[in-house]
């Protein structure tokens, strides 16, 4: 970018710095924040109440955004086109500060925006990238006096603290991390960016409640931090700048890009602190997109750096992928803003629990403890060919046992056999187990407003270009299809076991 354009940017920043809300607008915003806080701590007793609260929440946030628009920090400098213009400066900054990546560059890829590209032939297991600790953004690499101490829950919510740090660095034109911040996306496809009609696409799905709770939690955090900022003596830079949209962006950046690094350096580490970790943003490495495989990145304590090795062989011009870890599509959707259709770690969670009034509550709890299963928990339905996870099967078997059966298995040396599909059990107990699973799976499928067949037709028409859905709705439709297939395949399997 030329000197003239840079001057215009600086002048725009000065103008924006001068903007302040009128006392009337500030009072209105304060009132909305109080309403957000009140709603944020209000418990919902069922999915209908959760949905109603979400609608109320979004209405409040729409008004908050409208008021804050006049003074919020603009993210236009991070549009996709201008992001690519910042890559060269970022590469220079990363190399000058010790990052090593001789066979890697940042490029655009259809369907991915930015990613990592191989510039030479790379063999599986070869070290691709090393990123020194000093350019990782964390609470330890940012001066403590810059962070401030006026927000009390930072000590227990390190990820929120990291988002706050990112905000401060974004507002600082002289930030050490400015080249890194300049290539971050303008916005994300996390659930906080969903509109009303997009969120409706998740109704009936496994992650619907979690998505609503995530939005509620972030709104509550915004409201709490807003109040702290307005009364803080240490956060003057944020008093007029802090906004919901800014916070949503920072939280989404952290959610989609954070990883954990050792809290203490190799020189100071001991047995007591060896397992202590903190969240951090790791420039360059965080540009790699996800593919199924295994974790090939680790932190080298001796050299104080992250080292990432090649997941596969890569040819020149190919996109370099890494494995984000063992996450279902529900987890990826809520926390990363995407899904992975060929996800070998995919699953659908079912919440099951023992009733407190169950006459055999203590006996069942004791047996579940031996199986390392909580008496109230989420258990997994799996893709073919596994269908029912061992802990889900074990829970349902215990749930249907009578006292004699419970006594037998509590005292058995082969208790863990209950986790195996071919465990030798009384026919009546197995029948009850598989009939229960069949009924539960049927209920989960009936909750969806649409059928698998209808979704597949809509998705096929979208792929053909016959209908327009947009990125978010098409992703959510695809997610529903994947979830329903897992449930339907497990249901067919349960029916076969019921007949056996």
Order of alpha helices (4+ residues) and beta strands (2+ residues): alpha-alpha-alpha-alpha-alpha-beta-beta-beta-alpha-alpha-alpha-alpha-alpha-alpha-beta-beta-beta-beta-beta-beta-alpha-beta-alpha-beta-alpha-alpha-alpha-alpha-alpha
